[in-house]
Amino acid sequence: MQHDASAEPRTAFSGALIYLMGPSGVGKDSLIDAARAKLLERNVFIARRVITRSPEAKGEDAISVSLERFEQMCAAGEFALSWRANGLAYGISKDIDSELQQGRTVLVNGSRAHLGEARKRYPGLLAILLTVNPQVLRQRLLGRGRESVEDIEQRLARSQQLQLADQTVCLLDNSGQLEDTVAQLMALLRERGVLSGR
């Protein structure tokens, strides 16, 4: 039986959770990498995801495990958040809870479909949806060659539905230069009061 971390009693955290979402190809990993130095300067803890994929797979700086190991970690309650998407399993370590309890801001690369469950555990989280012009995203996804045209169109439709459905989500456009998106992200975090210092 899978352990449901979101069903555990909630703890009052003094830190803030930034829940970054976005469809595949929108540039979440690139944004996190580009903003990493600025975020670390502000004492932001950037969580690494645990993913059931090959260690040779390109992309984010994640911890790769087998599905069997992932299930063991779930059963042992090692994840604060976990979900399945695109044929893979994803988890965020419970280490983020200790960081939040110490008052640190924590950034996680989350799932759009899991946002509701994440809010049950972290009611005050700041949800940010990274977006990109549909034509730009379509070209990026086609260029990667990982999915069929039909799958890509379904991804684009789901992304549009979320933007329209949840007005509490902050939208961040990544259609232009990456450094501009980083500046917009830092400005948004300052505006929301989740960064320490100036």
C-alpha positions as CSV (number, residue, x, y, z in Angstrom):
1,M,0.0,0.0,0.0
2,Q,1.4,3.4,-1.0
3,H,2.1,5.8,1.8
4,D,0.1,9.0,1.6
5,A,2.2,11.8,3.0
6,S,-0.5,14.3,2.4
7,A,-2.8,12.5,4.9
8,E,-0.4,13.1,7.8
9,P,-1.2,15.8,10.3
10,R,-0.1,19.2,9.0
11,T,2.8,21.0,10.7
12,A,3.0,24.7,11.0
13,F,6.0,25.8,8.9
14,S,7.7,29.1,9.3
15,G,9.3,28.9,5.9
16,A,7.7,29.3,2.5
17,L,7.2,26.6,-0.2
18,I,7.5,27.7,-3.9
19,Y,5.8,25.1,-6.1
20,L,7.0,25.6,-9.6
21,M,5.0,23.8,-12.4
22,G,4.9,23.7,-16.1
23,P,4.4,21.4,-19.1
24,S,7.4,19.4,-20.4
25,G,9.5,21.6,-22.6
26,V,8.6,24.9,-21.0
27,G,12.0,25.3,-19.4
28,K,11.6,24.6,-15.7
29,D,15.0,22.9,-15.4
30,S,16.7,25.6,-17.4
31,L,15.0,28.3,-15.2
32,I,16.0,26.6,-12.0
33,D,19.6,26.2,-13.2
34,A,19.8,29.8,-14.4
35,A,18.3,31.2,-11.1
36,R,20.2,28.8,-8.8
37,A,23.0,31.2,-7.8
38,K,20.5,34.1,-7.0
39,L,18.2,31.7,-5.1
40,L,21.1,30.3,-3.0
41,E,22.2,33.8,-2.2
42,R,18.8,34.3,-0.7
43,N,19.0,31.1,1.3
44,V,16.5,29.3,-0.8
45,F,16.7,25.5,-0.6
46,I,16.2,23.8,-4.0
47,A,14.8,20.3,-3.6
48,R,16.1,17.5,-5.8
49,R,13.4,15.2,-7.1
50,V,13.6,11.4,-7.0
51,I,12.6,10.0,-10.3
52,T,12.2,6.4,-11.7
53,R,14.3,6.8,-14.7
54,S,17.8,5.9,-16.0
55,P,20.7,7.8,-14.4
56,E,21.9,8.4,-18.0
57,A,18.7,10.3,-18.8
58,K,19.4,14.0,-19.6
59,G,17.6,16.8,-17.9
60,E,17.3,18.0,-14.3
61,D,19.7,17.2,-11.5
62,A,17.5,14.4,-10.1
63,I,18.1,11.3,-8.0
64,S,17.4,8.3,-10.2
65,V,16.0,5.1,-8.6
66,S,14.3,1.9,-9.7
67,L,10.5,1.6,-9.4
68,E,11.0,-1.0,-6.7
69,R,13.2,1.3,-4.7
70,F,10.7,4.1,-5.2
71,E,7.9,2.0,-3.8
72,Q,10.1,1.1,-0.8
73,M,10.7,4.8,-0.2
74,C,7.0,5.5,-0.4
75,A,6.1,2.8,2.0
76,A,8.7,4.0,4.5
77,G,7.2,7.5,4.4
78,E,10.4,9.1,2.9
79,F,8.5,11.5,0.7
80,A,6.7,14.7,1.5
81,L,5.1,14.6,-2.0
82,S,5.0,11.9,-4.6
83,W,3.1,11.4,-7.9
84,R,3.0,9.6,-11.2
85,A,3.2,11.2,-14.6
86,N,4.3,10.3,-18.1
87,G,5.0,6.8,-17.1
88,L,7.4,7.8,-14.3
89,A,7.2,8.2,-10.5
90,Y,8.3,11.4,-8.8
91,G,9.1,12.1,-5.2
92,I,10.1,15.0,-3.0
93,S,12.0,14.1,0.1
94,K,10.6,14.9,3.5
95,D,13.9,16.7,4.1
96,I,12.0,19.8,2.9
97,D,9.9,19.8,6.0
98,S,12.9,20.3,8.3
99,E,14.1,23.2,6.0
100,L,10.6,24.8,6.2
101,Q,10.6,24.3,10.0
102,Q,13.9,26.2,10.2
103,G,12.3,29.1,8.3
104,R,13.9,28.6,4.9
105,T,12.2,29.1,1.6
106,V,12.1,25.9,-0.4
107,L,11.6,25.5,-4.1
108,V,10.2,22.3,-5.6
109,N,9.7,21.3,-9.2
110,G,6.2,20.1,-8.9
111,S,3.4,18.5,-10.9
112,R,0.4,20.5,-12.2
113,A,-1.9,17.4,-11.6
114,H,-0.6,17.1,-8.0
115,L,-1.1,20.7,-7.0
116,G,-4.3,20.0,-5.0
117,E,-2.6,17.3,-2.9
118,A,0.4,19.6,-2.4
119,R,-1.9,22.3,-1.1
120,K,-3.4,19.9,1.5
121,R,0.0,19.4,3.0
122,Y,1.3,23.0,2.5
123,P,-1.8,25.3,2.4
124,G,0.3,28.4,2.1
125,L,2.4,27.4,-0.8
126,L,3.2,29.8,-3.7
127,A,2.1,28.1,-6.9
128,I,3.9,29.3,-10.0
129,L,3.1,28.0,-13.5
130,L,5.8,28.5,-16.0
131,T,4.3,29.2,-19.4
132,V,5.5,29.7,-22.9
133,N,3.8,30.8,-26.2
134,P,2.1,27.7,-27.5
135,Q,3.9,27.9,-30.8
136,V,7.3,28.2,-29.1
137,L,6.4,25.2,-26.9
138,R,5.2,23.2,-29.8
139,Q,8.5,23.7,-31.6
140,R,10.5,22.8,-28.5
141,L,8.6,19.6,-28.0
142,L,8.8,18.6,-31.7
143,G,12.5,19.4,-31.7
144,R,13.1,16.9,-28.8
145,G,11.4,14.1,-30.7
146,R,10.2,12.3,-27.6
147,E,6.5,12.4,-28.2
148,S,4.0,12.0,-31.1
149,V,2.3,15.1,-32.5
150,E,-0.9,13.9,-30.9
151,D,0.7,13.7,-27.5
152,I,2.2,17.2,-27.9
153,E,-1.2,18.7,-28.8
154,Q,-2.7,17.0,-25.7
155,R,0.0,18.5,-23.5
156,L,-0.7,22.0,-24.9
157,A,-4.4,21.6,-24.3
158,R,-3.9,20.5,-20.7
159,S,-1.6,23.5,-20.1
160,Q,-4.2,25.9,-21.4
161,Q,-6.9,24.4,-19.2
162,L,-4.9,24.8,-16.0
163,Q,-4.1,28.5,-16.8
164,L,-7.9,29.1,-17.2
165,A,-9.0,27.0,-14.2
166,D,-6.9,28.2,-11.3
167,Q,-6.7,31.9,-10.7
168,T,-4.6,31.4,-7.5
169,V,-1.6,30.3,-9.7
170,C,0.9,32.9,-10.6
171,L,1.8,32.8,-14.3
172,L,5.5,33.3,-15.4
173,D,6.1,33.6,-19.1
174,N,9.3,32.0,-20.4
175,S,8.8,32.8,-24.1
176,G,11.6,35.3,-24.2
177,Q,15.2,35.4,-23.0
178,L,16.0,33.1,-20.0
179,E,17.7,35.9,-18.1
180,D,14.4,38.0,-18.4
181,T,12.5,35.1,-16.9
182,V,14.9,34.8,-14.0
183,A,14.5,38.5,-13.3
184,Q,10.7,38.1,-13.4
185,L,10.9,35.1,-11.0
186,M,13.1,37.0,-8.5
187,A,10.7,40.0,-8.7
188,L,7.7,37.8,-8.1
189,L,9.3,36.1,-5.1
190,R,10.3,39.5,-3.6
191,E,6.7,40.8,-4.2
192,R,5.3,37.7,-2.4
193,G,7.7,38.2,0.5
194,V,9.3,34.8,0.3
195,L,12.9,35.9,-0.1
196,S,15.2,37.0,2.8
197,G,17.3,40.1,2.4
198,R,16.8,42.7,-0.3
